[in-house]
């Protein structure tokens, strides 16, 4: 009986940790997307994001943001270094 209770508590704890990581990942993607949109807006243009995904590889995440700047299709290569408390994001417009 004791093993079942411990196993159940462990399963519930892991579920909670997994859910919190998913929320954090989504928040990170949102913040990076906002930063890119703000940079584009500072040039007087508007970025409409069509797709944005980050792939996790340890502390470094890489991905691609696809969108439209004033109607023109654009693709940004994105790299994010996340140390847990803060992150550093870099992006570059593909030519």
Phi, psi and omega per residue, in radians:
X1 nan -0.733 -3.110
X2 -1.086 -0.693 3.132
X3 -1.104 -0.676 3.137
X4 -1.130 -0.708 3.134
X5 -1.146 -0.787 3.128
X6 -1.096 -0.763 3.136
X7 -1.107 -0.699 3.117
X8 -1.142 -0.781 3.115
X9 -1.093 -0.707 3.103
X10 -1.105 -0.761 3.134
X11 -1.094 -0.741 3.125
X12 -1.147 -0.732 3.121
X13 -1.081 -0.792 -3.140
X14 -1.133 -0.640 3.099
X15 -1.092 -0.749 3.117
X16 -1.120 -0.715 3.110
X17 -1.135 -0.743 3.128
X18 -1.098 -0.757 3.137
X19 -1.103 -0.695 -3.132
X20 -1.195 -0.589 3.090
X21 -1.144 -0.705 3.123
X22 -1.077 -0.752 3.121
X23 -1.105 -0.759 3.139
X24 -1.097 -0.727 3.111
X25 -1.067 -0.769 3.137
X26 -1.117 -0.739 3.110
X27 -1.092 -0.718 3.113
X28 -1.077 -0.834 3.102
X29 -1.014 -0.762 3.141
X30 -1.074 -0.765 -3.123
X31 -1.146 -0.721 3.119
X32 -1.152 -0.767 3.116
X33 -1.044 -0.765 3.116
X34 -1.066 -0.716 -3.136
X35 -1.102 -0.722 3.116
X36 -1.143 -0.759 3.139
X37 -1.098 -0.681 3.125
X38 -1.142 -0.700 3.120
X39 -1.105 -0.763 3.113
X40 -1.114 -0.729 3.137
X41 -1.104 -0.536 3.139
X42 -1.162 -0.280 3.092
X43 -1.660 0.063 3.133
X44 1.494 0.214 -3.133
X45 -1.967 2.954 -3.132
X46 -2.116 2.268 3.089
X47 -1.809 2.156 3.005
X48 -1.817 2.019 -3.107
X49 -1.450 2.207 3.110
X50 -1.709 -0.642 -3.104
X51 -2.756 2.416 3.087
X52 -2.630 2.123 3.133
X53 -2.377 2.411 3.018
X54 -1.991 2.397 3.079
X55 -1.820 2.279 -3.100
X56 -1.532 2.237 3.068
X57 -2.402 1.328 -3.068
X58 1.298 -2.319 3.132
X59 -1.385 -0.268 -3.093
X60 -1.809 2.306 3.067
X61 -2.092 2.386 3.083
X62 -2.160 2.700 3.137
X63 -3.004 -3.014 -3.096
X64 -2.352 2.332 3.021
X65 -1.938 2.157 3.087
X66 -1.941 2.390 -3.131
X67 -2.914 -2.848 3.115
X68 -2.301 2.284 3.021
X69 -1.909 1.954 -3.077
X70 0.868 0.733 3.070
X71 1.572 -0.240 -3.124
X72 -1.603 2.289 3.132
X73 -1.122 2.327 3.110
X74 -2.379 2.727 3.074
X75 -2.362 2.250 3.072
X76 -1.970 2.333 2.970
X77 -1.552 2.261 -3.017
X78 -2.125 2.431 3.062
X79 -2.334 2.259 -3.107
X80 -2.253 2.219 3.026
X81 -1.827 2.129 -3.060
X82 -2.109 2.077 3.106
X83 -1.771 0.182 3.103
X84 1.760 -0.789 -3.137
X85 -1.654 -0.534 -3.142
X86 -2.570 3.011 3.124
X87 -2.485 2.743 3.087
X88 -2.179 2.116 -3.087
X89 -2.031 2.433 3.045
X90 -2.275 2.528 3.086
X91 -2.548 2.667 -3.129
X92 -2.475 2.331 3.102
X93 -1.264 2.234 3.073
X94 -1.264 2.445 3.110
X95 -1.522 nan nan
